[in-house]
Amino acid sequence: MPALGVLVLIAQIACAVHVVRTGRPYFWIYIVVFVPLVGMAAYFFAEILPGLLGSRAARHAATGVANVLDPGRNLRDALRRVEMTPTVQNKAALAEAYLAAQRIDDAISLYREVLTGIHATDPGLMLALARALFAKGEAAETQAVLERLRAANPGYHSPEGHLLYARSLEQQGKMQEALGEYAALIAYYPGQEARCRYACLLRDGGRLTEARRMFEEVCKLIEYGPRHQYREQREWYEFAKRQLTA
């Protein structure tokens, strides 16, 4: 057997032993065996490198690789953490994992569970519940939760929450109220999503000149801004371009 083949075999065995000894998911063994080089590289970056480096960037890269190979991993990990330590923080992380997995009712139920006692008016949890409700299509209840959030936390400011509030009004057909919220929001919202949604609402209301001007502004802000802004806002740039040529 060629020397390279022997080395690959030894590396496969080492990976398999590491999987068993460290309690990693056994699907890694199949990946390492049937796709040797790619599988071992993926295992190294997803499972071994983060422990060696301990850096946020390494953990982020590893999480991305692991999620592609095992989409349900985040949810299983979150469930395991709640079983071991059922804290509010762990339950909120599980609810977020439910939402990412499109188990929206489970997410809503868990958010409601943690929004009790001293956490009943926690702004982060209330905003998360509003996001889950909106994902389910419950625009009126989304609005109600966000209004309770604002009443209970007058000093709390969230561009994401403000955008969600404007969208909940729009979804209910409360167009004038939504226009007012979008108009206030675009003054400080990071990125161009709010401007694009505002422009769409203007267009749908027959205010075509204003809508076109807003779409042009979106394109100019992204074209003349930093390069990273184009990468981050490419979706909305292309959306605005399409509206201008429609």
C-alpha positions, -999 to +999 in steps of 0.1 A: +000+000+000+015+034-009+028+055+019+001+082+014-026+056+017-012+043+050-011+079+063-047+085+053-058+053+070-039+062+102-055+096+102-090+081+096-085+058+126-072+087+147-103+107+139-126+078+146-110+072+180-112+109+188-149+109+179-156+080+203-134+092+231-147+128+231-184+119+226-188+136+192-217+126+170-210+093+153-220+106+119-185+121+118-171+085+115-191+079+084-180+112+069-143+105+077-145+070+063-164+076+031-150+111+022-116+108+037-097+140+029-127+164+029-143+146+058-111+148+080-106+185+071-142+192+080-139+174+113-107+192+121-122+227+115-156+219+131-145+199+162-108+202+169-096+236+158-120+256+180-107+239+211-071+245+201-076+282+193-105+292+215-111+323+194-145+337+184-136+336+147-126+300+149-158+291+167-178+310+141-161+292+112-165+259+129-202+265+136-208+273+099-191+240+088-210+220+114-243+235+105-239+226+068-230+190+077-255+186+105-284+212+103-300+200+134-270+203+156-278+237+171-312+226+182-299+194+197-272+213+216-297+238+228-321+211+240-292+193+258-282+226+276-318+231+288-320+196+301-288+200+320-293+236+332-328+250+326-319+287+330-337+315+314-307+321+292-306+285+280-343+284+274-341+316+253-313+301+233-335+270+227-364+292+216-341+309+191-330+275+178-367+265+175-374+296+155-344+290+132-357+254+127-392+268+118-407+253+149-424+286+155-451+275+179-425+259+201-405+291+201-435+312+210-445+288+238-410+289+253-406+327+251-439+330+269-427+306+296-396+326+303-414+360+302-425+356+338-415+369+372-385+392+372-381+386+334-417+395+326-407+428+310-372+419+298-369+439+265-347+413+248-371+385+255-401+406+246-385+415+213-377+379+206-413+369+213-425+396+189-401+383+162-416+348+166-452+361+165-444+380+133-429+349+118-462+331+125-481+359+108-496+373+140-491+410+132-516+424+156-501+405+186-467+415+174-477+451+176-493+446+210-461+429+224-439+457+211-461+484+226-460+466+260-422+465+256-420+502+250-443+510+279-423+488+303-389+499+290-391+536+280-354+539+277-349+509+255-342+516+218-339+489+191-338+496+153-348+460+148-378+464+171-388+496+154-386+480+119-407+450+132-433+475+146-436+493+113-439+460+094-466+447+118-486+479+111-481+474+074-492+438+076-525+449+093-532+474+065-525+504+088-507+522+060-507+558+074-493+547+107-468+524+090-456+553+068-451+575+098-430+548+116-409+541+084-403+578+080-389+581+115-370+548+113-349+556+082-332+584+100-312+560+121-317+524+109-284+507+100-285+494+064-311+500+037-339+475+044-360+502+061-356+526+031-366+499+007-397+489+026-406+525+030-402+531-007-424+501-015-451+514+008-449+548-009-451+531-043-481+510-033-498+542-020-494+558-054-466+582-044-444+570-073-421+600-075-412+598-038-407+560-040-384+563-070-364+590-052-360+567-022-349+537-043-323+560-061-311+571-027-306+535-016-285+528-047-263+559-042-258+553-005-245+517-012-226+526-044-207+555-028-203+539+006-175+516+019-169+484+000-180+462+029-214+480+028-220+467-007-213+432+004-235+435+034-264+453+016-261+437-018-296+421-015-313+455-009-291+472-036-302+447-062-338+450-050-337+488-054-322+485-088-349+461-099-376+486-088-360+514-108-360+493-140-395+478-135 
